Amino acid sequence: MLFTDSVFIGITPISGHKPFAYAALDRDLNLVALAEGEMGDVTAFVAGQDSAGVAVNSSSGLNRGLVRDMTKKKMLTSYQIRRMELRLAEYELREHGITVIKTPASMELCPAWVRAGFELYRKLLKMGFQKYPEKESTRQVLETNSHASYCVMAEQTPLARLSLEGRMQRQTLLYEHGLNIKDPMDFFEEITRYKLLKGILPMELLYLPEQLDALVAAYVAWLAVYKQEGVFLLGDAREGKLVLPGKELRERY
């Protein structure tokens, strides 16, 4: 499999005025693209790449009841049974203290952004992308989870995603892992006493939460191709395998 001139794309569905944010890295982890757009914008960008690894920050399959079946012999309360309504990958993350959104068993119960993710997967597969890992294909798509990825990279639960501190922490993690992006430490160099008193902060030096989600997904796509020993998989293929950076989950986050 040759990925010499590939780009590695991370895509995250969002609930803003544009339904997707996406980021692209080259093989040297230089930032190639960072934007928001409609489904057509995203698929047009992906279609323009001869060779690409794409990581989507959204469920790739519905809950098939694997966790419920796994625990059906246990005497569970109705509340406990409801807690079992999630995919195996999500169950495994929650068992280690990583709280992620549960994927319902039917499309009708999924929020709009999850349904948008499913539609994106369908379009990518129709465009000729193969589900990771497919060694003979130079166009692969995989599922990741940005929150879980940052947990693994930080070796703890990161600060709140929407907060200034959480954004800086995530950007620092990406920068320290070799991505050629804005150095978040420059944020502090731009702050003076006068600017702080006036509430003038150099926010242009920090990426937005959805951009950070897309960037870490792009990094996972890069790892999955160039450093396959740097990722691990969770879950079951019947519901969608989840790819994360690192070797394995810690006991607790």
N, C-alpha and C positions, 0 to 999 in steps of 0.2 A: 504494500500500500504506500503510494507516494503522496506526501502532503507538502512537497517542497514550496509551492506557491499558494498554499491554502490560507484561508482566513478562518478564524474561530469566532463564532457568533453566539452571543448570549441574548436571549429574548425573554422578556417578562411581561405578562399581561398586567395592565393597570386599569384603574377605575377613573382616570382623568378624562380630559377632552379628547385625548388620543388613546386608543385601546392598547397600544404596545410601546414599550421602550426596548431599544436594542443597542448592543455594543458589539464591535468587531475588533479583534486583535490579529496581528500577523504572527508568523512563527517566532519572531524575536520579541513578542509581547508589546509591540508598539500599538498605540491606539489608532485604528483605521477609521472607525465610525462610532458615533454616539448620538443617537437621535430618538425621537418618538414618531409614531406614525400609525396609519390605518393598516389593516391586514394587507391590502394591496401594496403599500409601501414596503412592508417587511418582506413579503414574498418576492417582490421585484428585486430588492437588494440581494436576497439570498440566491435568486435565480441567476443573478449576474456573476456569481462566483463559480468558476469551473471546478474548484475543489474546496470543500468546506466541512467543518464540524460544527454542528448547531446544538446548543444546549438550551432547553426551554424550562423556565422556572414555573412549571405548572404540571398538574397531574396528566399522565399520558394514558391512564385507563381508569375505569370505574371500580369502585369497591365490589369485589366478587364474593364477599362473604367468607374469605379464607380465614380471617381472624375469628369470626364467629364460629365457624366449623371447628377450628382448633380448640376452642374452649367450650364446645357444646355439652361435653360430658360433665362439666363442672356445675355445681348448684349455684346459679347466679340469680341475683335479683333483677327486676326489670330495668333498674337504673344501670346496673353493671352490663346488662345485655346491650343497652343503648350505647354504652361506652365502647363496645366492641364493633360498632359500625364504622369501621375505617379500614384502609388498606394495610396490608402486612408491613410495608415500608414505613408507613406512618405510625403503626403500632410499635415497631422496633425503635423508632426515634423517640417516641414518648416514653418508652421503657427506660431510656437513658436520660430523660429529663429535657428533651428538646421538644417543645410544644409546637406542633404544626397543624395546619387546618386539615380536617378530615374530609376525605372525598366520599360523597354519597354513592348509593348503589344505583341511582337512576339519574339520567340527564336532567329530568325536570326539577330535581332537588338541588342541582348544582347552581351556584351563583353565576352571574353573567361572565365574569372574568375566567372562571374555570371552563365554561362552555367555549369561550373564545380560544382558550388553550387547546381544547380538543379539536376545534376546527383548524387551528394552525398545524397541529400534528398531521391531520388528514391531508391538508394541502401539501405539506412537505413530503409525505410519503407518495403522494400522487406525482410530485415533481421528480421522483426517483431517489429520494433519500432512503437509506437503509437504517433500521434500528441498530443502535450500538449494542455490542461490538460486532462489526462485520468487517473482517480483516481485508477482504478483497474490494471494498468500496471506498472511494475517496469523497463520498457524500454521505455523511452519517448524522443521525439525529438522536439525541438522548435526553432523558429527563433529569433535572437536578432540582435542588431546593436551596434558594439563596440564604434563608435564615439558618438552615442546618449547616450549610457550607461555612458560613461565618462562625458558627459555634465550633465546628471542628478546627478551623484555622486559628481561632482565638483560644482554644482549649477551655472555653467557658462560654456561658451565655453572654452575648455582647450587650452593650447598652442599647437603650430604646432606639429603634430604627429611625424614627422621625426626629429625634433630638439632635441638637448640634453635636453633642459629645458622641452620640452613636454614629453619626455620619463621619466624624473625624476618625473614630476608631476603625470603622470599616475601610475607609480610604487608606488609612495607615497600614492595615493588614494587606491590602492589595499592593500598595507601594513596596512594602517589605518583602512581598513574595515575587517581586521582579517586574511588575507591570510598569510600563513607561507612561505614567499618568502624572497629574499634578501632585507635587509633594505637599501633603496637608500641613507640614510644619511651616510652610511659607505663610500660612494664615496668621500665625503668631507674629511673624516678622513685619507684617503689614499693620499691626495694631499699635496705635499710639495712645497716650493718655487722652489727647483731644478727641480722637476718633471714638474711643470708648465712651467718653462723656456724651458725645453727640449721637451715639448709637450707630455709628458708621462702621460696619464690619465688612471685611472683604469676602462676602459670601460667594463671589464668582470663583474663588479658589477651591470651593468644595462642591462635590457632585451631589445631585439630588438623590433621595432614597431609592427611587425607581432606577436611576442610572447606576447606582452602586449594586443593585440587584442584578441588572443586566451585565455589568462588568464582571462580577464574580461568576456568573453563569458562563460567560465567554472564557474565563480562566479555567473553569472545569472542563470545557470543551477542549481547550489547548492541552491540559493535562491528560485527558483521555486518549489523545493521539500521541503526543510527544513523550509523556512520562506515564505510561500506563500503570507502572507500579505506584504512581502517586495518587491513584483513585481506588475506591472500593464501591461495591454495589450492595444495595439492600432491596428486600422485597422479593416479589415473585413476578415472572414474566407475564402471567395471566392478568395481572393488574397493572403492570408497568414497573420495570426495574428503576431504581433511583441511584444516580451516580453522584458521589461526593468526593471532595479532595481529602487526601490523607491515607492512612493505612487501615484504620478501624475506629469505631466509636469508643470514647472513654467510658468508664463505668457510669459516670454521672456528670451532667453539665449544670 
